[in-house]
Amino acid sequence: MKKIMFALEFYDHAPKVFKYAAKMAYAFKADLLMMHAHGKPEPMRSSDQMIEERHDKVIEKLKDFVNEHLPENYHGKLKIDYLAVNAYPLDGILDTALDEKVELIVMGMTGKTNALGSKLGNTTLSVLAQADCQVLMVPEGATFTGINDLLYTVDFEFRDLQAIHYLKDWSQTLDAVLHVLHVVEGDEENLDVLKKMMILKKTFKMDTAIDFDLRFGHFRTEIEQFARGKKADIVAMISHKHNFISRLLDDSSLEAIATEIELPLLVIKEDAYEFDEAALQWVEFLKSIA
């Protein structure tokens, strides 16, 4: 990962969210882009000088924020750039992520509960749906204590393999344990589930920092209990950007988990990274026995 963007909205819990962005940038040796989209000025009321002054004030505010909230052990160790974008938040975040070749967007959950029961704001929801890169969203109640345990829920699909390989890099870089969990519910055949889990374990048997587990029961309840028991720091899910809005609104389990147990949620876009050679060989093997 070469570039991480913190989309700063100067909300009350922004300093907490910033700690996650700083940690990721430091661990991955990535550039950290601090950006704020300050809205488009009214053409009839804003001169070029006024726009420039507004831009300079935002940059100064971004720098003041970093000076005040950057953990002391990161001082002088991060490459930080600052960008004030003359656009509304959604357009500014998406366009900047593309233009700057951002690989991870870090942002806070700032929305209030709406009629659908979603706690995500319109900007957050739209970024999750439309961004081409991974997105880490941090709920208001999250408290940063390090990133030592990652939790990924698996459904034994090919895209899960992609996600596990991607998260394995996170695990190694952050020196964190990756917990891969499948919750058995509904009409799943237990024997079939066990067989798939054994294949998955065998595939990653050399990766000692990855553990696999099964739980039986209600998906949301089991995830919450497992996350608490393992003291997970981030819950990860994979989603294709083109169907994410409908999926999130139809099944808000993971969003609810993230907000209720106050854990950051990492949304991995399945078309936002590439397979490595080992993963390609694994997929070909699975296809041959399917």
KEKE-3310 file (N, C-alpha, C; in steps of 0.2 Angstrom, whole numbers, plus 5000, padded with zeros to 4 digits):
npx = (5004:5003:4998:4988:4972:4965:4950:4945:4933:4932:4924:4918:4924:4935:4949:4951:4948:4959:4970:4969:4972:4985:4992:4991:4997:5010:5014:5013:5022:5017:5012:5003:4988:4981:4965:4952:4936:4929:4917:4908:4911:4899:4897:4893:4896:4909:4925:4941:4951:4945:4942:4954:4959:4951:4954:4968:4965:4959:4969:4978:4971:4970:4984:4986:4977:4984:4996:4992:4986:4993:5001:5015:5025:5026:5030:5040:5041:5032:5026:5017:5004:4994:4978:4966:4950:4940:4925:4910:4908:4907:4910:4922:4930:4929:4934:4947:4953:4954:4962:4973:4978:4974:4974:4968:4955:4951:4939:4926:4911:4898:4884:4867:4854:4843:4827:4828:4835:4849:4865:4874:4880:4874:4885:4895:4890:4888:4902:4907:4900:4904:4917:4933:4943:4949:4940:4940:4930:4926:4918:4909:4911:4922:4938:4955:4967:4978:4981:4979:4972:4962:4947:4938:4924:4919:4912:4915:4918:4925:4929:4932:4944:4953:4951:4956:4970:4973:4971:4980:4992:4990:4990:5003:5010:5006:5008:4998:4985:4975:4959:4948:4932:4917:4900:4888:4873:4855:4851:4863:4874:4882:4893:4898:4901:4912:4921:4924:4930:4941:4949:4952:4959:4970:4976:4981:4990:5004:5004:5005:4999:4986:4970:4957:4939:4923:4906:4890:4874:4865:4869:4873:4873:4883:4894:4896:4899:4910:4919:4921:4926:4938:4944:4944:4950:4947:4934:4932:4925:4920:4915:4907:4908:4898:4886:4885:4877:4863:4865:4870:4859:4849:4854:4860:4868:4883:4886:4878:4885:4897:4894:4888:4896:4907:4917:4930:4926:4931:4930:4932:4935:4931:4937:4948:4961:4974:4977:4990:5003:5002:4989:4982:4985:4979:4965:4964:4966:4954:4944:4946:4942:4929)
npy = (4994:5011:5024:5032:5039:5051:5056:5070:5078:5086:5082:5078:5066:5064:5065:5052:5044:5048:5042:5029:5030:5036:5026:5015:5021:5023:5009:5003:5010:5021:5035:5048:5056:5070:5076:5088:5092:5107:5111:5119:5136:5150:5156:5169:5176:5174:5179:5176:5178:5176:5163:5157:5162:5155:5142:5142:5144:5132:5122:5127:5124:5110:5106:5111:5102:5090:5093:5094:5082:5071:5056:5056:5047:5046:5057:5065:5054:5051:5054:5067:5074:5088:5093:5104:5103:5110:5106:5097:5085:5071:5071:5076:5067:5055:5059:5064:5052:5044:5052:5054:5041:5033:5020:5016:5023:5032:5035:5043:5036:5046:5048:5049:5039:5033:5032:5019:5013:5014:5018:5025:5040:5050:5053:5044:5032:5033:5034:5022:5014:5018:5020:5015:5010:5002:5004:5011:5012:5021:5020:5031:5028:5020:5016:5018:5006:5001:4989:4973:4962:4955:4953:4942:4937:4923:4915:4904:4907:4911:4924:4926:4920:4929:4940:4935:4933:4946:4952:4945:4951:4963:4957:4953:4964:4973:4965:4957:4946:4936:4932:4921:4918:4907:4907:4896:4893:4892:4882:4875:4862:4853:4844:4847:4860:4858:4851:4861:4871:4864:4862:4876:4878:4870:4875:4887:4883:4886:4898:4905:4915:4916:4911:4899:4897:4890:4894:4891:4896:4912:4924:4937:4938:4928:4934:4946:4941:4933:4943:4951:4941:4938:4950:4959:4971:4976:4974:4965:4965:4959:4967:4970:4984:4988:4982:4986:4996:4991:4979:4983:4990:4980:4970:4974:4969:4968:4981:4985:4977:4983:4996:4994:4986:4994:4994:4997:4996:4987:4989:4979:4980:4969:4970:4978:4975:4964:4946:4936:4925:4913:4913:4912:4899:4892:4895:4889:4876:4873:4875:4864:4854:4856)
npz = (5000:4995:4996:5008:5012:5022:5025:5031:5041:5052:5063:5080:5084:5076:5079:5085:5074:5066:5072:5068:5054:5054:5060:5051:5040:5045:5047:5035:5028:5020:5010:5018:5015:5019:5018:5014:5009:5005:5000:4986:4981:4980:4964:4961:4972:4976:4974:4965:4974:4986:4986:4985:4998:5006:5003:5008:5022:5025:5022:5032:5043:5042:5044:5057:5064:5062:5069:5082:5085:5080:5085:5096:5094:5080:5074:5062:5055:5046:5029:5025:5016:5011:5007:5001:4994:4982:4982:4984:4998:4994:4980:4981:4989:4981:4969:4972:4977:4966:4957:4965:4966:4977:4989:5001:5009:5024:5035:5045:5054:5052:5051:5056:5063:5051:5042:5037:5047:5046:5051:5044:5036:5022:5014:5018:5015:5001:4997:5001:4992:4980:4979:4972:4979:4994:5009:5025:5038:5053:5068:5079:5093:5093:5100:5099:5102:5096:5083:5083:5081:5068:5060:5049:5040:5032:5017:5010:4996:4980:4980:4993:4995:4989:4997:5009:5006:5003:5016:5023:5020:5027:5040:5042:5040:5050:5061:5066:5072:5061:5061:5054:5051:5050:5051:5054:5048:5045:5031:5029:5026:5038:5036:5024:5026:5035:5028:5018:5026:5031:5019:5017:5029:5026:5015:5020:5029:5032:5037:5051:5058:5055:5060:5060:5062:5067:5070:5077:5074:5076:5064:5066:5080:5084:5077:5084:5097:5095:5090:5102:5110:5105:5105:5094:5083:5071:5060:5045:5028:5012:4997:4981:4972:4964:4968:4981:4989:4988:4995:5007:5012:5012:5020:5035:5044:5046:5047:5058:5068:5068:5073:5085:5093:5092:5083:5070:5053:5039:5022:5009:4992:4979:4966:4968:4969:4965:4962:4969:4963:4970:4975:4963:4958:4968:4966:4953:4956:4965:4955:4947:4955:4958)
capx = (5000:5008:4995:4982:4969:4961:4945:4943:4927:4932:4919:4921:4928:4940:4956:4951:4949:4965:4975:4969:4975:4992:4995:4991:5002:5017:5015:5014:5026:5013:5011:4997:4985:4975:4961:4945:4932:4925:4911:4909:4908:4894:4900:4892:4898:4916:4931:4947:4955:4941:4942:4961:4960:4947:4959:4973:4963:4958:4976:4981:4967:4973:4990:4985:4974:4990:5001:4989:4983:4998:5005:5022:5030:5025:5033:5046:5042:5027:5026:5010:5003:4988:4974:4959:4947:4934:4920:4906:4912:4907:4914:4929:4933:4930:4939:4954:4955:4956:4967:4979:4979:4973:4973:4964:4951:4949:4934:4922:4904:4895:4877:4862:4850:4838:4821:4830:4839:4856:4868:4879:4877:4874:4892:4899:4886:4890:4909:4907:4897:4907:4925:4937:4948:4946:4937:4940:4926:4927:4912:4910:4912:4928:4944:4961:4972:4982:4978:4982:4967:4958:4941:4935:4919:4920:4907:4918:4917:4932:4931:4935:4951:4956:4951:4961:4976:4974:4971:4986:4997:4989:4992:5010:5013:5004:5010:4992:4982:4969:4954:4944:4926:4911:4894:4884:4866:4850:4850:4869:4876:4887:4898:4900:4905:4918:4925:4927:4935:4947:4952:4954:4965:4976:4978:4985:4993:5010:5003:5003:4996:4979:4967:4950:4935:4916:4902:4884:4869:4863:4875:4875:4875:4889:4900:4897:4902:4917:4923:4922:4930:4945:4946:4945:4951:4944:4930:4932:4920:4921:4909:4908:4906:4892:4880:4885:4871:4858:4867:4870:4852:4845:4857:4864:4871:4889:4886:4876:4890:4903:4892:4886:4902:4911:4924:4930:4924:4935:4926:4937:4932:4934:4940:4952:4967:4976:4979:4997:5003:4999:4981:4979:4986:4974:4959:4964:4965:4947:4940:4947:4939:4922)
capy = (5000:5016:5030:5032:5046:5053:5061:5074:5082:5090:5080:5077:5060:5064:5063:5045:5041:5049:5037:5023:5032:5037:5019:5012:5024:5021:5002:5001:5015:5024:5042:5050:5062:5074:5080:5091:5095:5112:5114:5124:5143:5153:5159:5176:5179:5172:5181:5171:5179:5174:5156:5156:5163:5149:5136:5142:5143:5124:5119:5128:5120:5103:5106:5112:5096:5085:5095:5093:5075:5065:5053:5058:5042:5046:5064:5065:5047:5050:5059:5069:5079:5091:5095:5107:5102:5114:5102:5094:5080:5065:5071:5078:5061:5050:5061:5064:5045:5042:5057:5053:5034:5031:5013:5016:5029:5031:5040:5041:5035:5052:5048:5048:5033:5035:5027:5012:5010:5014:5024:5029:5046:5049:5053:5038:5026:5033:5033:5014:5011:5020:5020:5010:5007:4999:5010:5009:5017:5021:5022:5036:5025:5017:5018:5015:5004:4997:4984:4967:4956:4957:4947:4942:4932:4919:4911:4899:4909:4912:4930:4925:4918:4935:4944:4932:4934:4953:4953:4942:4956:4967:4954:4952:4971:4975:4960:4955:4939:4936:4927:4919:4915:4906:4906:4891:4895:4890:4875:4873:4855:4853:4840:4851:4866:4856:4850:4867:4874:4860:4864:4882:4878:4866:4880:4892:4879:4888:4905:4904:4921:4915:4905:4898:4895:4889:4895:4889:4901:4918:4927:4944:4937:4925:4938:4950:4937:4931:4949:4953:4936:4939:4957:4961:4978:4978:4969:4966:4962:4960:4968:4972:4991:4989:4980:4987:4999:4986:4974:4986:4992:4974:4966:4979:4965:4970:4988:4985:4975:4988:5002:4992:4984:5000:4992:4999:4991:4988:4986:4977:4979:4963:4972:4984:4972:4958:4940:4934:4919:4907:4913:4910:4892:4889:4895:4884:4869:4873:4874:4857:4849:4859)
capz = (5000:4994:4998:5012:5012:5028:5023:5037:5041:5058:5068:5086:5085:5071:5082:5086:5067:5063:5074:5063:5048:5055:5061:5044:5035:5048:5047:5028:5025:5015:5011:5021:5012:5023:5013:5016:5004:5009:4996:4981:4983:4975:4959:4960:4978:4978:4969:4965:4980:4992:4985:4987:5005:5009:5002:5012:5028:5026:5023:5039:5048:5042:5047:5064:5066:5063:5074:5088:5086:5078:5090:5096:5091:5073:5072:5058:5052:5041:5024:5025:5011:5013:5001:5001:4988:4981:4980:4990:5001:4990:4974:4983:4991:4976:4963:4975:4978:4959:4955:4969:4966:4984:4990:5006:5012:5031:5037:5051:5053:5055:5050:5061:5061:5047:5042:5036:5052:5044:5055:5040:5033:5014:5011:5020:5011:4994:4996:5002:4986:4973:4979:4968:4983:5001:5014:5033:5042:5060:5072:5084:5099:5093:5104:5096:5106:5092:5078:5084:5079:5062:5060:5042:5040:5026:5015:5005:4989:4977:4982:5000:4995:4987:5003:5014:5004:5004:5023:5026:5020:5033:5046:5042:5041:5057:5066:5069:5070:5056:5062:5048:5054:5046:5055:5051:5050:5040:5029:5027:5028:5042:5034:5018:5029:5038:5022:5015:5031:5031:5013:5018:5033:5023:5010:5023:5035:5034:5039:5058:5061:5053:5063:5057:5067:5065:5075:5075:5077:5072:5061:5070:5087:5084:5075:5090:5103:5093:5090:5108:5114:5102:5106:5087:5082:5064:5056:5037:5024:5005:4993:4974:4972:4960:4972:4988:4992:4989:5000:5014:5015:5013:5026:5038:5050:5048:5049:5065:5072:5068:5077:5091:5097:5091:5079:5063:5047:5033:5016:5003:4985:4976:4960:4969:4970:4961:4964:4968:4960:4974:4975:4956:4958:4972:4962:4948:4960:4967:4949:4945:4959:4959)
cpx = (5004:5005:4988:4979:4964:4956:4942:4937:4927:4926:4922:4926:4934:4947:4956:4952:4956:4971:4975:4973:4983:4995:4996:4997:5009:5018:5016:5019:5023:5013:5004:4994:4980:4971:4954:4942:4927:4920:4913:4907:4903:4897:4899:4894:4905:4921:4936:4951:4952:4942:4949:4962:4956:4951:4964:4971:4962:4965:4979:4978:4969:4979:4990:4982:4980:4994:4998:4987:4988:5001:5012:5027:5030:5029:5039:5046:5036:5028:5019:5009:4996:4984:4967:4956:4940:4929:4916:4910:4912:4911:4921:4933:4934:4935:4946:4957:4957:4962:4974:4981:4979:4971:4969:4961:4949:4945:4930:4915:4901:4888:4873:4858:4844:4832:4823:4834:4847:4859:4874:4876:4877:4881:4896:4896:4888:4897:4910:4905:4901:4914:4928:4942:4945:4945:4937:4936:4926:4921:4914:4913:4919:4934:4950:4966:4977:4978:4982:4978:4962:4953:4938:4930:4919:4914:4909:4917:4924:4934:4934:4942:4955:4956:4956:4968:4978:4975:4978:4992:4996:4991:4999:5013:5011:5006:5004:4989:4976:4965:4949:4938:4920:4906:4890:4877:4861:4851:4857:4871:4882:4894:4902:4904:4912:4923:4929:4932:4941:4952:4956:4960:4971:4979:4983:4989:5000:5010:5000:4999:4988:4976:4960:4946:4927:4912:4895:4879:4867:4869:4877:4877:4882:4895:4901:4901:4909:4922:4925:4927:4937:4948:4948:4946:4948:4940:4930:4927:4922:4915:4911:4905:4899:4885:4880:4880:4866:4859:4867:4863:4848:4848:4862:4868:4878:4890:4884:4881:4895:4901:4891:4891:4908:4918:4924:4928:4928:4931:4931:4933:4935:4938:4945:4959:4968:4978:4986:4997:5001:4992:4979:4980:4980:4967:4958:4963:4957:4943:4941:4944:4931:4917)
cpy = (5006:5023:5029:5039:5046:5058:5065:5079:5086:5088:5079:5071:5059:5062:5055:5041:5042:5045:5031:5024:5033:5030:5015:5015:5023:5014:5000:5006:5019:5031:5043:5056:5065:5078:5083:5094:5100:5115:5119:5131:5145:5157:5167:5180:5178:5174:5175:5172:5176:5166:5154:5156:5157:5143:5136:5141:5135:5121:5121:5124:5113:5102:5107:5106:5091:5087:5094:5086:5069:5063:5055:5054:5042:5052:5062:5058:5046:5055:5061:5075:5082:5094:5097:5106:5106:5110:5100:5087:5073:5065:5072:5071:5056:5053:5062:5057:5043:5046:5055:5045:5031:5024:5012:5022:5027:5037:5038:5040:5042:5052:5047:5042:5036:5031:5020:5009:5010:5020:5027:5035:5045:5049:5047:5032:5027:5032:5025:5011:5012:5020:5014:5007:5004:5005:5007:5015:5016:5024:5027:5034:5021:5020:5015:5013:4999:4992:4978:4961:4959:4951:4948:4936:4929:4915:4906:4901:4911:4919:4931:4924:4925:4940:4941:4934:4942:4955:4950:4947:4961:4964:4954:4959:4974:4971:4958:4948:4940:4931:4927:4915:4913:4904:4901:4892:4892:4883:4872:4866:4855:4850:4844:4857:4864:4854:4856:4871:4870:4861:4871:4882:4875:4871:4885:4889:4882:4895:4904:4909:4921:4909:4905:4895:4894:4891:4893:4893:4906:4922:4933:4942:4933:4929:4943:4947:4935:4937:4951:4948:4937:4946:4960:4969:4981:4972:4970:4962:4963:4962:4971:4979:4992:4987:4982:4990:4995:4981:4977:4988:4986:4970:4971:4975:4968:4977:4989:4983:4980:4994:5000:4989:4989:4998:4995:4994:4992:4985:4985:4976:4974:4964:4977:4981:4966:4952:4939:4927:4913:4907:4910:4902:4889:4889:4890:4877:4868:4872:4867:4852:4850:4854)
cpz = (5000:4997:5002:5012:5018:5026:5029:5037:5048:5063:5074:5087:5080:5073:5083:5079:5064:5066:5070:5057:5049:5057:5055:5040:5038:5046:5040:5024:5019:5016:5014:5018:5016:5019:5016:5011:5007:5005:4991:4983:4978:4970:4959:4967:4980:4972:4970:4971:4986:4992:4987:4995:5009:5009:5007:5020:5030:5027:5030:5044:5048:5045:5055:5068:5067:5068:5081:5090:5084:5084:5090:5093:5083:5070:5068:5055:5047:5035:5023:5020:5013:5007:5003:4995:4988:4978:4986:4992:4997:4984:4976:4985:4985:4971:4966:4975:4971:4957:4958:4969:4974:4985:4996:5009:5019:5032:5042:5049:5056:5054:5056:5059:5057:5047:5041:5042:5051:5048:5051:5037:5025:5011:5012:5016:5004:4993:4997:4995:4980:4973:4975:4973:4990:5005:5021:5036:5049:5064:5077:5091:5099:5097:5101:5102:5103:5087:5079:5082:5073:5062:5053:5042:5033:5024:5010:4998:4987:4979:4989:5000:4993:4994:5009:5012:5005:5012:5026:5025:5026:5039:5047:5043:5048:5063:5070:5067:5066:5058:5057:5051:5049:5051:5051:5053:5044:5038:5027:5030:5032:5039:5028:5021:5032:5033:5019:5020:5032:5025:5014:5023:5030:5018:5014:5029:5037:5037:5047:5061:5058:5056:5060:5062:5064:5071:5072:5078:5073:5070:5065:5077:5088:5082:5081:5096:5101:5093:5097:5112:5111:5102:5099:5087:5076:5062:5049:5034:5017:5001:4986:4974:4969:4964:4979:4992:4993:4995:5007:5017:5016:5019:5029:5044:5051:5050:5056:5070:5073:5073:5084:5096:5096:5088:5072:5058:5041:5027:5011:4997:4981:4969:4961:4970:4966:4965:4964:4965:4964:4974:4968:4956:4962:4969:4957:4950:4962:4961:4947:4949:4960:4955)
residu = (MET:LYS:LYS:ILE:MET:PHE:ALA:LEU:GLU:PHE:TYR:ASP:HIS:ALA:PRO:LYS:VAL:PHE:LYS:TYR:ALA:ALA:LYS:MET:ALA:TYR:ALA:PHE:LYS:ALA:ASP:LEU:LEU:MET:MET:HIS:ALA:HIS:GLY:LYS:PRO:GLU:PRO:MET:ARG:SER:SER:ASP:GLN:MET:ILE:GLU:GLU:ARG:HIS:ASP:LYS:VAL:ILE:GLU:LYS:LEU:LYS:ASP:PHE:VAL:ASN:GLU:HIS:LEU:PRO:GLU:ASN:TYR:HIS:GLY:LYS:LEU:LYS:ILE:ASP:TYR:LEU:ALA:VAL:ASN:ALA:TYR:PRO:LEU:ASP:GLY:ILE:LEU:ASP:THR:ALA:LEU:ASP:GLU:LYS:VAL:GLU:LEU:ILE:VAL:MET:GLY:MET:THR:GLY:LYS:THR:ASN:ALA:LEU:GLY:SER:LYS:LEU:GLY:ASN:THR:THR:LEU:SER:VAL:LEU:ALA:GLN:ALA:ASP:CYS:GLN:VAL:LEU:MET:VAL:PRO:GLU:GLY:ALA:THR:PHE:THR:GLY:ILE:ASN:ASP:LEU:LEU:TYR:THR:VAL:ASP:PHE:GLU:PHE:ARG:ASP:LEU:GLN:ALA:ILE:HIS:TYR:LEU:LYS:ASP:TRP:SER:GLN:THR:LEU:ASP:ALA:VAL:LEU:HIS:VAL:LEU:HIS:VAL:VAL:GLU:GLY:ASP:GLU:GLU:ASN:LEU:ASP:VAL:LEU:LYS:LYS:MET:MET:ILE:LEU:LYS:LYS:THR:PHE:LYS:MET:ASP:THR:ALA:ILE:ASP:PHE:ASP:LEU:ARG:PHE:GLY:HIS:PHE:ARG:THR:GLU:ILE:GLU:GLN:PHE:ALA:ARG:GLY:LYS:LYS:ALA:ASP:ILE:VAL:ALA:MET:ILE:SER:HIS:LYS:HIS:ASN:PHE:ILE:SER:ARG:LEU:LEU:ASP:ASP:SER:SER:LEU:GLU:ALA:ILE:ALA:THR:GLU:ILE:GLU:LEU:PRO:LEU:LEU:VAL:ILE:LYS:GLU:ASP:ALA:TYR:GLU:PHE:ASP:GLU:ALA:ALA:LEU:GLN:TRP:VAL:GLU:PHE:LEU:LYS:SER:ILE:ALA)
# end
